[in-house]
């Protein structure tokens, strides 16, 4: 078996592995596991689950969505994180305080995730807060490019301090469409130049601290007739060639409704890889994951060394982390930010 991760990231069902999952994790094309709320009770349990996964596959990448606000999978025993828009609102009152707290929040989030030996969180969201997209909503930092870039850069710098790679999503921008790609196929009909000058700019400007990117399941009709995650134009021509991005490209979940526009699961796998995705996510549908593996076996895909950049670096155990003044002070400041919003 190769020392490199395979190209498929999938999920597991519960808080412990079953024997079918142990066998599945040893498949050479499996390279990652994403954890969801159903997999997590508390820090001790998730640490035991992660250790069991790594015994099955030491080189596997472990991921979670730990953005903050309504997208926070690790909760019991973990710091409550505000939605990123709270930092944008704080910026309007005190730019220095907002930037400092965003960096400390990125550090704390990543440090807690790394304390569980999970490699990375798919964060942060770099979509603009336009008020159009409910699925993005307060997950975005700001409607203003400069504010978004300043806060997201600080947040990602904090993640790096804690030993975690960063993932900007959802390239080239999901904030300007109303449909939720989990359930529908969003269409963005705006001119390509407008998308480049507005929604795409946070990704361009954050690139120095962005280790990976996740493209949107959105069709930008003036650019291509395929969703960005299946588009050679967006991933090869724009992201790789024009922007010279050398990091990892993760597909968004290929089970999402919008991904169906690319065809059946075999078609989705082939098109995402051909477009330039380094790792494919297939979540919450075991039959779909097995279909994806079958398609990958037919393609004889080689493991990708670029994925090694997403492995977590150093980490403290929970007790040592919680004993640090920075963790204690950041936790208190984040709770104050959340409470300030609650009493409005």
PyMOL commands that set and color helices and strands:
alter all, ss='L'
color gray80, all
select helices_A, chain A and resi 19-25+37-39+43-56+85-93+95-115+137-139+145-161+192-197+201-209+228-230+232-242+257-262+265-275+286-299+305-310+318-322+325-342
alter helices_A, ss='H'
color red, helices_A
select strands_A, chain A and resi 8-10+30-35+61-64+66-68+71-72+120-121+167-171+186-188+212-215+218-220+248-250+280-281
alter strands_A, ss='S'
color yellow, strands_A
deselect
rebuild
show_as cartoon
